[in-house]
Amino acid sequence: MIIKAAVRRPVAILMVFMGLVLIGYRARQLLSIDLLPSINYPNLTVITNYSDTPADDLTRLVTRPLEEVITGLAGVRRVVSKTREGVSTITVQYEWGTEMDFANLHLREAIDGRAYRDDFPEEADRPLILRWDPSARPIVIMVLHGESPMPQMTEFAREVVKPALEQIDGISQAEVIGGADREILVRPDLNKLRLYGLTMADLGTALRVANISFPGGRIRKGPLHLPLRILGEFENLDEIRQTEIPAAGPGIVIGDLAEVLDTSKEPDGFTLNADEEVVSLHLYKEVGENTISTTEEVDHILDILGGQYPDLDYTFIYRDADFVEESFKGLNQSLMFGAGLAFIVLFFFLMDWRSPLVVGLAIPVSIMTTFAFLHFAHVGLNLMSLGGLSLAAGMLVDNSIVVLENINRHLKLKWRRGETVADVCARAAAEVASPVIAATLTTVAVFFPVIYVPGIAGEFFRDQALTVTISLIVSIFAALLLQPMLSAHILRIPGDRPSLIFRPGESLFQGIQSRYHHLLERVMDHKAIFLVLVMIGIAVAGYFGSTMRLGFMPDRTRGDFTLALELPAGTPLELTRRTASDLAAFLAPMDEVLTVYTQVGVTERTLASLKEYSAANTARIRVMLHPSRHGRQDLAKIKERLKPLLESKEGTIFTYHEEGVGLREILASGESAFTLGVTAEKSAEALRTAELLLPRLREIDGLQGVEMDRVMGNPTIEVSIDREKALRFGL
């Protein structure tokens, strides 16, 4: 009944589908674009800062007490802690489906109950709870160049560039990496201090007392009551030099006993572009925002800053949007080529230009209508959803072909007296409606339940499952409502033979049909032999299938990689910088290399950086290659050239990490694919055991980039107090 109504009311059906197409076109513009679906891991991270505290003491005083109260909370699946000098990081992993807002409240209550006890260190900061987002990786890495001194460039980056970029919708944080901080240095003469009987604490007290501002209450000025503020902060170096030292008596000032210098703070790390020291910024995107539009807005803001500050010079090291655009371009091309090839095949197979035109309209109509429903289902455009759309593109025409073939069959037959072409189209479409719906729903039954699969698989494949499901359901309505209506107005009664242009194709199809019929007869005459061959084929295929390498995602790389270096413990920062700079200078001139970006020492304090060990003896060299189809081969060549140079540096540990795609970082939740933990009564014993296992693990085939997370490997100078002597000297 509904099919007949659709054929008899073409304007209504045409308006309905045109409205859906227009809504889909607008929804396509509003859909967020990203590389992969936004996966919300049920994880919370507890960070506690306790400055200048060794890892062993921090573990005993902070990490273990917090772990004791965390493990007893409801819904906690796993607790992983990493303690480094000055910072304790505890990652709390919950069961999938846990309501994270309530989990956050319960975790805060438990931690505060432990942190405010008397045996918890008072000097430690209050534990901070953060939602750990595994995709919290920079979408843009940029560096600033210039002739200005490094402290001025760093200040410009923090005071001008960083605030401007953080105001962009979609940018959650702009982190300034590297550079140099301005510092006012007071360098005392120790001989003069002894002469006056002063200590460093006396100088510190004098400066602290003199450099202060505080409110002074309110004063009356006429009819007004005005707030009063006492200003006493230093404004220049001379004021510091003229500060009197109360402990030394009147007339003795800081300038008499010390030098006061305007200098740079001793750095904890450096960032290098090739071998040039630079200030860099890492831009982080808010979850669910459009990567491409956010990056375009970043370019716009930087253009505005360039107009206001002509000396602004910057270079992009890496941009996620470039890879996303490249991936989307490839998928869109595949989708367009697939639709075009489907139309060409239909054109020669159906041997009529009208029939492919009717079927070909089902692809764009179904796809644009699918965009409308994706918008309401909160599904963005990413590799999974577009992959599902590409997968469904071939299925979209299946229903239309079935309906169209039955319509053509009925048109070739002698129809009933008094029937029009519209009546024939409606009757033919109604005849195959049940099998069309049944065949489509069986495919939907395979994909749709995926959205209810718990864990990362359900989160990751949800967008693809919804896309395939929506597009196939839309294709049913397109085949049973739009298809008969278009057929009634476009198709004509076919002739006995096709046009001259299609006759070679007709001969080819007839020949294939004849050979197929002959082969089918022979198979039916030898059923047993054919069945045995099929079973042998299944067994062979099963054997080869069982030996295939298993993995969650396919290996994809553009060749970009990070070379992580760890020099012997205790290596000074300058030596680490010189080593990394030499390697960067060696890599930069290579034909395959586009950019070399190096981070030496401790350069960032983000949550993501806490997952990696960084110290004065570590460096990370990120190498971006020229776009090529042979990225893996280029990477192998560079590794081969680097091998002699790296092996010549005794005591240096180096590992490679592929970069640029971002799948491993997102899907592995910030952890390696394979992690081996060593547990012992004492941390020193665990460290020795891990050092013995490390070379053996590196010899195992299939493992690469094997490294030890050295949270307790830093050398420490310990001073043991002789209590008797201390008491004897009154200390």
ZADREN-10307 format. One record per residue (C-alpha): residue in one letter; y, z, x. Coordinates in steps of 0.05 Angstrom, whole numbers, padded with zeros to 5 digits, always signed. Layout:
// ZADREN-10307
aYZX
...
This chain:
// ZADREN-10307
m+00000+00000+00000
i+00049+00019+00055
i+00033-00044+00094
k+00048-00088+00033
a+00114-00050+00022
a+00132-00062+00095
v+00120-00137+00088
r+00158-00142+00023
r+00218-00103+00049
p+00232-00133+00118
v+00305-00110+00120
a+00286-00037+00111
i+00232-00039+00164
l+00277-00077+00212
m+00333-00026+00202
v+00285+00033+00213
f+00259+00005+00279
m+00328-00018+00302
g+00354+00053+00288
l+00297+00082+00329
v+00311+00033+00386
l+00386+00052+00386
i+00368+00126+00386
g+00319+00114+00443
y+00372+00075+00483
r+00420+00134+00477
a+00364+00184+00492
r+00346+00144+00555
q+00417+00157+00581
l+00411+00231+00566
l+00342+00243+00596
s+00343+00282+00662
i+00317+00245+00722
d+00278+00279+00778
l+00222+00265+00826
l+00170+00310+00792
p+00166+00353+00730
s+00200+00421+00732
i+00144+00470+00744
n+00162+00542+00728
y+00115+00585+00769
p+00104+00656+00742
n+00127+00687+00807
l+00178+00741+00824
t+00201+00757+00895
v+00224+00826+00917
i+00269+00826+00979
t+00291+00889+01014
n+00339+00888+01073
y+00336+00944+01125
s+00377+00920+01184
d+00351+00927+01255
t+00285+00959+01234
p+00222+00935+01269
a+00168+00902+01226
d+00118+00959+01236
d+00166+01013+01212
l+00191+00969+01155
t+00120+00958+01131
r+00105+01033+01132
l+00171+01055+01100
v+00186+00999+01050
t+00132+00946+01040
r+00071+00990+01028
p+00105+01039+00980
l+00132+00981+00939
e+00064+00947+00938
e+00031+01009+00911
v+00074+01009+00848
i+00074+00934+00840
t-00002+00924+00840
g-00010+00969+00780
l+00035+00929+00734
a+00006+00890+00676
g-00005+00815+00686
v+00000+00817+00762
r-00051+00769+00792
r-00035+00773+00866
v+00014+00807+00912
v+00032+00774+00979
s+00080+00810+01027
k+00113+00787+01091
t+00150+00836+01133
r+00195+00815+01189
e+00247+00852+01230
g+00301+00875+01181
v+00273+00844+01118
s+00213+00856+01072
t+00191+00800+01025
i+00140+00814+00970
t+00118+00756+00925
v+00089+00779+00859
q+00045+00725+00825
y+00032+00735+00751
e-00019+00704+00705
w+00002+00638+00673
g+00032+00649+00605
t+00064+00716+00623
e+00132+00727+00591
m+00174+00730+00655
d+00235+00763+00624
f+00195+00824+00606
a+00157+00821+00672
n+00223+00823+00708
l+00245+00885+00670
h+00180+00921+00682
l+00182+00903+00756
r+00254+00928+00762
e+00236+00994+00730
a+00176+01005+00776
i+00215+00987+00839
d+00276+01029+00822
g+00230+01088+00807
r+00203+01082+00878
a+00267+01063+00914
y+00305+01125+00889
r+00254+01175+00914
d+00271+01220+00972
d+00219+01190+01019
f+00248+01119+01012
p+00298+01102+01068
e+00370+01114+01046
e+00396+01062+01095
a+00354+01007+01063
d+00389+00962+01012
r+00368+00965+00940
p+00309+00917+00930
l+00330+00850+00902
i+00287+00813+00851
l+00291+00737+00849
r+00256+00684+00809
w+00222+00644+00863
d+00228+00570+00848
p+00180+00530+00894
s+00223+00469+00885
a+00283+00506+00914
r+00291+00457+00971
p+00356+00423+00988
i+00367+00357+00952
v+00422+00339+01002
i+00429+00356+01076
m+00497+00336+01105
v+00532+00350+01171
l+00606+00354+01187
h+00635+00321+01249
g+00703+00330+01281
e+00745+00344+01343
s+00766+00413+01319
p+00736+00476+01351
m+00671+00498+01320
p+00699+00562+01288
q+00753+00521+01252
m+00701+00471+01227
t+00657+00528+01202
e+00715+00560+01166
f+00734+00493+01135
a+00662+00484+01111
r+00660+00553+01080
e+00730+00556+01050
v+00739+00484+01027
v+00676+00442+01025
k+00627+00495+01000
p+00669+00519+00939
a+00685+00447+00919
l+00611+00427+00919
e+00588+00490+00883
q+00634+00474+00825
i+00593+00412+00809
d+00549+00417+00748
g+00478+00415+00774
i+00491+00446+00842
s+00467+00518+00843
q+00485+00533+00916
a+00517+00501+00977
e+00493+00536+01039
v+00532+00530+01105
i+00482+00524+01162
g+00498+00536+01235
g+00569+00533+01262
a+00606+00591+01294
d+00641+00651+01264
r+00708+00677+01288
e+00705+00746+01318
i+00758+00794+01346
l+00726+00824+01408
v+00748+00891+01437
r+00719+00895+01507
p+00731+00965+01537
d+00736+00982+01611
l+00681+01033+01621
n+00714+01063+01683
k+00778+01077+01645
l+00738+01107+01587
r+00704+01156+01635
l+00772+01172+01667
y+00800+01193+01599
g+00735+01225+01576
l+00728+01177+01518
t+00668+01144+01486
m+00657+01079+01448
a+00655+01120+01384
d+00726+01144+01398
l+00751+01073+01401
g+00713+01055+01338
t+00743+01114+01301
a+00814+01096+01323
l+00806+01024+01299
r+00773+01044+01234
v+00828+01094+01217
a+00884+01047+01234
n+00855+00985+01199
i+00856+01007+01126
s+00887+00991+01059
f+00882+01035+00997
p+00916+01045+00930
g+00973+01096+00929
g+00977+01111+00855
r+01036+01089+00812
i+01111+01096+00820
r+01169+01092+00771
k+01222+01040+00783
g+01272+01043+00727
p+01235+01034+00662
l+01175+01004+00698
h+01111+01038+00723
l+01086+00997+00782
p+01021+01005+00821
l+01029+01024+00894
r+00985+00999+00950
i+00987+01023+01022
l+00977+00964+01070
g+00953+00981+01140
e+00905+00925+01159
f+00914+00889+01225
e+00949+00822+01222
n+00949+00800+01295
l+00920+00819+01362
d+00982+00857+01386
e+00975+00907+01329
i+00904+00921+01353
r+00927+00930+01424
q+00982+00978+01403
t+00935+01023+01363
e+00936+01094+01390
i+00872+01132+01405
p+00877+01202+01375
a+00822+01230+01419
a+00860+01210+01483
g+00926+01242+01465
p+00994+01211+01448
g+01016+01147+01482
i+00946+01121+01499
v+00932+01056+01461
i+00874+01007+01456
g+00908+00957+01502
d+00909+01007+01559
l+00833+01015+01559
a+00806+00949+01532
e+00816+00874+01526
v+00827+00846+01456
l+00804+00774+01449
d+00803+00724+01392
t+00736+00691+01404
s+00672+00668+01370
k+00614+00711+01349
e+00551+00705+01391
p+00510+00656+01350
d+00440+00669+01322
g+00426+00594+01319
f+00453+00524+01325
t+00448+00460+01284
l+00448+00394+01322
n+00454+00321+01300
a+00418+00287+01357
d+00446+00328+01415
e+00515+00342+01382
e+00528+00411+01354
v+00550+00406+01282
v+00562+00447+01219
s+00514+00428+01163
l+00509+00442+01089
h+00446+00446+01048
l+00457+00432+00973
y+00408+00462+00923
k+00401+00435+00852
e+00394+00474+00788
v+00326+00469+00754
g+00323+00412+00703
e+00387+00377+00724
n+00391+00303+00738
t+00382+00291+00813
i+00414+00223+00814
s+00475+00240+00772
t+00485+00305+00811
t+00484+00267+00877
e+00533+00216+00849
e+00580+00273+00831
v+00573+00301+00902
d+00595+00233+00929
h+00654+00233+00881
i+00677+00303+00903
l+00670+00285+00976
d+00713+00223+00965
i+00767+00267+00934
l+00763+00316+00993
g+00768+00257+01040
g+00833+00237+01008
q+00861+00307+01014
y+00835+00319+01085
p+00837+00253+01124
d+00801+00285+01183
l+00739+00300+01141
d+00680+00264+01172
y+00610+00275+01147
t+00540+00244+01150
f+00481+00251+01103
i+00417+00270+01138
y+00374+00268+01076
r+00383+00258+01001
d+00330+00268+00949
a+00365+00218+00904
d+00350+00161+00952
f+00275+00174+00947
v+00279+00185+00871
e+00317+00120+00861
e+00267+00083+00906
s+00208+00111+00867
f+00240+00096+00799
k+00258+00026+00821
g+00185+00013+00839
l+00160+00042+00773
n+00211+00003+00732
q+00191-00061+00768
s+00118-00047+00755
l+00133-00035+00682
m+00173-00099+00676
f+00122-00141+00714
g+00066-00111+00672
a+00102-00128+00607
g+00117-00198+00632
l+00046-00211+00655
a+00020-00185+00589
f+00065-00235+00552
i+00042-00293+00597
v-00031-00276+00586
l-00021-00272+00511
f+00017-00338+00513
f-00042-00375+00542
f-00096-00335+00508
l-00068-00341+00437
m-00048-00414+00450
d+00016-00408+00410
w+00087-00389+00428
r+00100-00352+00362
s+00042-00303+00368
p+00061-00276+00438
l+00132-00268+00414
v+00109-00224+00357
v+00064-00183+00402
g+00115-00180+00459
l+00165-00145+00414
a+00118-00087+00407
i+00128-00067+00481
p+00204-00057+00483
v+00206-00028+00412
s+00151+00022+00427
i+00180+00042+00495
m+00251+00052+00470
t+00226+00091+00409
t+00184+00134+00457
f+00248+00152+00495
a+00277+00181+00431
f+00218+00227+00420
l+00215+00246+00494
h+00286+00271+00488
f+00269+00317+00429
a+00206+00341+00465
h+00248+00361+00526
v+00211+00314+00572
g+00251+00284+00629
l+00241+00220+00668
n+00199+00233+00730
l+00140+00203+00766
m+00091+00233+00717
s+00126+00212+00652
l+00142+00142+00677
g+00071+00137+00704
g+00046+00154+00635
l+00092+00102+00605
s+00066+00050+00654
l-00005+00071+00636
a+00009+00065+00562
a+00046-00002+00569
g-00020-00040+00570
m-00046+00000+00511
l+00016-00013+00469
v-00003-00086+00456
d-00076-00071+00442
n-00063-00051+00370
s-00016-00109+00360
i-00066-00158+00388
v-00121-00133+00341
v-00075-00139+00281
l-00048-00207+00303
e-00117-00236+00317
n-00141-00216+00248
i-00078-00246+00217
n-00090-00312+00254
r-00163-00312+00233
h-00143-00305+00160
l-00089-00359+00166
k-00140-00408+00194
l-00186-00395+00135
k-00171-00422+00067
w-00133-00366+00032
r-00136-00349-00041
r-00098-00390-00092
g-00027-00366-00102
e-00024-00325-00038
t+00035-00332+00009
v+00035-00323+00084
a+00064-00253+00073
d+00006-00235+00027
v-00044-00259+00079
c-00009-00219+00134
a-00009-00155+00093
r-00083-00163+00073
a-00105-00178+00144
a-00067-00119+00173
a-00095-00072+00120
e-00165-00096+00136
v-00161-00071+00209
a-00116-00010+00197
s-00173+00040+00199
p-00204+00016+00265
v-00134+00010+00297
i-00117+00082+00278
a-00186+00108+00299
a-00185+00073+00367
t-00115+00098+00383
l-00129+00170+00361
t-00191+00173+00406
t-00146+00158+00466
v-00095+00209+00441
a-00151+00260+00435
v-00163+00252+00510
f-00090+00261+00532
f-00058+00308+00482
p-00102+00370+00496
v-00077+00368+00569
i-00012+00402+00548
y-00053+00464+00530
v-00089+00468+00597
p-00067+00533+00632
g-00043+00535+00703
i-00008+00486+00748
a-00050+00427+00722
g-00023+00436+00651
e+00048+00445+00676
f+00044+00384+00721
f+00010+00335+00673
r+00045+00358+00610
d+00099+00304+00614
q+00048+00249+00626
a+00004+00272+00568
l+00062+00276+00520
t+00088+00208+00541
v+00021+00174+00531
t+00010+00209+00464
i+00079+00193+00436
s+00078+00121+00458
l+00009+00108+00429
i+00026+00140+00362
v+00090+00097+00360
s+00047+00036+00375
i+00006+00049+00311
f+00068+00045+00268
a+00093-00016+00306
a+00026-00052+00296
l+00017-00035+00223
l+00089-00038+00198
l+00131-00081+00244
q+00076-00129+00264
p+00057-00155+00195
m+00130-00161+00175
l+00147-00203+00236
s+00084-00244+00228
a+00102-00261+00157
h+00168-00290+00179
i+00151-00321+00247
l+00078-00345+00243
r+00058-00411+00214
i-00009-00439+00190
p-00046-00459+00255
g-00071-00529+00263
d-00142-00551+00277
r-00127-00559+00351
p-00075-00526+00396
s-00016-00563+00426
l-00026-00609+00485
i-00001-00556+00535
f-00055-00507+00513
r-00114-00554+00513
p-00133-00542+00587
g-00134-00468+00572
e-00177-00481+00510
s-00227-00519+00553
l-00228-00462+00604
f-00240-00409+00550
q-00295-00450+00518
g-00329-00458+00585
i-00325-00384+00599
q-00351-00369+00529
s-00409-00417+00539
r-00428-00386+00606
y-00422-00316+00579
h-00467-00334+00520
h-00519-00364+00567
l-00517-00302+00612
l-00522-00256+00552
e-00585-00292+00528
r-00618-00283+00597
v-00600-00209+00598
m-00630-00199+00529
d-00694-00234+00552
h-00700-00187+00613
k-00676-00120+00585
a-00719-00076+00630
i-00696-00109+00695
f-00623-00106+00673
l-00630-00033+00654
v-00661-00017+00723
l-00604-00053+00758
v-00553-00014+00717
m-00585+00052+00735
i-00587+00033+00809
g-00514+00015+00806
i-00496+00081+00773
a-00535+00119+00826
v-00500+00081+00883
a-00432+00091+00851
g-00447+00165+00841
y-00467+00173+00914
f-00403+00140+00940
g-00362+00179+00889
s-00390+00246+00913
t-00370+00230+00985
m-00298+00213+00967
r-00244+00259+00994
l-00217+00306+00942
g-00144+00324+00934
f-00094+00345+00881
m-00044+00290+00898
p-00050+00225+00937
d-00025+00224+01009
r+00043+00191+01010
t+00091+00190+01068
r+00151+00151+01092
g+00138+00176+01162
d+00193+00230+01162
f+00169+00293+01195
t+00191+00360+01223
l+00170+00382+01292
a+00167+00459+01293
l+00172+00489+01363
e+00157+00560+01384
l+00172+00577+01456
p+00144+00639+01490
a+00166+00705+01458
g+00231+00730+01489
t+00258+00661+01506
p+00335+00664+01501
l+00370+00622+01449
e+00405+00577+01501
l+00339+00557+01533
t+00310+00541+01464
r+00371+00499+01448
r+00365+00461+01514
t+00292+00447+01502
a+00304+00423+01430
s+00364+00382+01452
d+00323+00346+01505
l+00270+00329+01453
a+00323+00305+01404
a+00355+00261+01458
f+00286+00232+01472
l+00273+00216+01399
a+00341+00189+01378
p+00339+00122+01416
m+00271+00102+01387
d+00272+00040+01344
e+00235+00074+01287
v+00281+00135+01285
l+00342+00136+01239
t+00367+00208+01247
v+00347+00270+01285
y+00370+00337+01256
t+00354+00401+01293
q+00358+00475+01273
v+00352+00523+01332
g+00342+00598+01322
v+00363+00633+01258
t+00409+00586+01221
e+00400+00602+01147
r+00388+00662+01103
t+00362+00630+01039
l+00299+00653+01003
a+00263+00590+01025
s+00278+00605+01098
l+00244+00673+01091
k+00179+00636+01081
e+00184+00609+01152
y+00186+00647+01218
s+00252+00637+01255
a+00277+00671+01317
a+00315+00656+01381
n+00252+00623+01410
t+00240+00575+01351
a+00268+00507+01332
r+00256+00456+01277
i+00270+00383+01293
r+00272+00340+01230
v+00264+00266+01244
m+00282+00214+01191
l+00253+00144+01202
h+00279+00077+01179
p+00249+00059+01111
s+00185+00020+01123
r+00118+00006+01091
h+00085+00029+01155
g+00111+00100+01157
r+00045+00132+01176
q+00034+00083+01233
d+00105+00096+01258
l+00093+00170+01256
a+00029+00162+01296
k+00066+00122+01350
i+00121+00174+01356
k+00069+00230+01362
e+00035+00192+01418
r+00100+00184+01456
l+00118+00257+01447
k+00050+00283+01468
p+00061+00282+01544
l+00130+00312+01539
l+00107+00370+01494
e+00045+00385+01535
s+00088+00391+01597
k+00124+00451+01567
e+00078+00509+01583
g+00071+00564+01532
t+00104+00522+01477
i+00069+00518+01409
f+00086+00457+01367
t+00064+00432+01299
y+00081+00372+01255
h+00099+00375+01181
e+00109+00312+01140
e+00175+00311+01102
g+00213+00268+01053
v+00165+00265+00994
g+00169+00338+00973
l+00102+00341+00937
r+00070+00391+00984
e+00129+00439+00981
i+00132+00437+00905
l+00058+00439+00888
a+00038+00488+00942
s+00088+00540+00919
g+00116+00546+00989
e+00049+00560+01021
s+00002+00518+01063
a-00057+00482+01033
f-00105+00528+01071
t-00087+00600+01090
l-00132+00648+01128
g-00113+00721+01129
v-00136+00772+01182
t-00139+00845+01161
a-00147+00903+01210
e-00133+00977+01214
k-00076+00965+01263
s-00029+00906+01263
a-00038+00896+01338
e-00113+00885+01329
a-00101+00834+01273
l-00052+00798+01318
r-00101+00794+01376
t-00157+00769+01329
a-00111+00716+01300
e-00092+00692+01370
l-00166+00685+01387
l-00180+00646+01323
l-00121+00599+01330
p-00149+00552+01384
r-00217+00549+01350
l-00185+00530+01283
r-00146+00474+01317
e-00212+00442+01339
i-00237+00434+01268
d-00235+00363+01242
g-00189+00355+01182
l-00142+00412+01199
q-00074+00394+01226
g-00011+00434+01238
v-00050+00499+01248
e-00001+00555+01264
m+00003+00630+01259
d+00055+00665+01217
r+00082+00710+01271
v+00113+00767+01233
m+00097+00819+01286
g+00095+00777+01348
n+00165+00793+01375
p+00168+00835+01438
t+00198+00904+01426
i+00227+00953+01477
e+00206+01024+01459
v+00240+01087+01485
s+00197+01150+01483
i+00237+01215+01483
d+00215+01274+01527
r+00233+01331+01481
e+00232+01385+01534
k+00282+01349+01579
a+00325+01332+01520
l+00329+01405+01499
r+00341+01426+01572
f+00403+01382+01576
g+00427+01402+01507
l+00414+01333+01476
